[in-house]
Amino acid sequence: MMGSRFGGLECGGTKMVMAVCDLKGTVLDKATIPTREPKETLSQIVAYFNEHNVQSLGVGAFGPIDLDASSPTFGNILNTPKLAWQSFPLLKMLQEGIGVPVLLDTDVNASLYGEVVLGNARGIDHAAYITVGTGIGIGLWLNGRSYHGSMHSEGGHMRVARYAGDRFEGNCPFHKDCLEGMAAGPALLKRYNVSTPAEIWMQEGALELESHYIAEAIANLTMLLSLQVVILGGGVCDTLGLLERVRVKTAEKIGKYLPRPDQEHMETFILPAALDPDQGIIGAAMLGRDFAK
């Protein structure tokens, strides 16, 4: 496979990131375009990858998406808030336009696979990737493979225990005070009535509240899935001091019930993304390399 080139595509709600990687996951070329109407956006994506003559394409897409190969809508974007993209046959259109094997997964599973292959989850069989930004997504790597279930994880909508005295109603249109409704970027802007992310962390108690909700999610996942590593990504998780607080609070919530992870091991249990900001496109390209048929 000397000289092979593998395409990676991150399909986001606001932008599409396209990249070409070599066999080892090195990014050889990268380009970004805005997410517009499907026809216009797909024509640019197809042109890019055809120009770069990729051998396969891996895609990490915003959701929800149909990942059930037996489903008549396999590869389609489902009930997304981006109305023009609802029911769009993303997998089919990419296969027809580029003419190479394409592997489709969620954006968070693609990011996690990048960390499994080349980052902070190497050699790990049971891991989670949590991204906290405009929304909250959770990707799962269980028993050495990406986990989908009947569709795919929507862990951002798990219910979490409220911080004592927190009266914020929540911002999720479906569940109000689920994890995403309490801790995603838009929820924080609404909670503090501010207009920019920088203003969030100027508010008294902001780090305390945010670390509580992320730690709630990690403790829940750890108890349920016996994880070995949790990777934190997304813009919110880049906030100075947040990672350290999350580690402390996660240990408190686990409450010495498990021998590992305990406070002593938190620095090797909850980790930042090693490949940031390219974990998604590298992971997508490596998914295409390893699994596209």
Secondary structure as UniProt FT lines:
FT   TURN            2..3
FT   STRAND          6..11
FT   STRAND          15..21
FT   TURN            23..24
FT   STRAND          27..34
FT   HELIX           38..52
FT   STRAND          56..61
FT   TURN            69..70
FT   TURN            72..75
FT   HELIX           83..85
FT   TURN            86..87
FT   HELIX           90..98
FT   STRAND          102..106
FT   HELIX           107..118
FT   TURN            120..123
FT   STRAND          127..132
FT   STRAND          136..142
FT   TURN            143..144
FT   STRAND          145..146
FT   TURN            149..150
FT   HELIX           155..157
FT   TURN            164..165
FT   TURN            173..175
FT   HELIX           179..183
FT   HELIX           185..192
FT   HELIX           197..200
FT   TURN            201..202
FT   TURN            204..205
FT   HELIX           206..225
FT   STRAND          229..233
FT   HELIX           236..238
FT   TURN            240..241
FT   HELIX           242..254
FT   TURN            255..256
FT   HELIX           263..265
FT   HELIX           266..269
FT   STRAND          270..272
FT   TURN            274..277
FT   HELIX           279..291
//
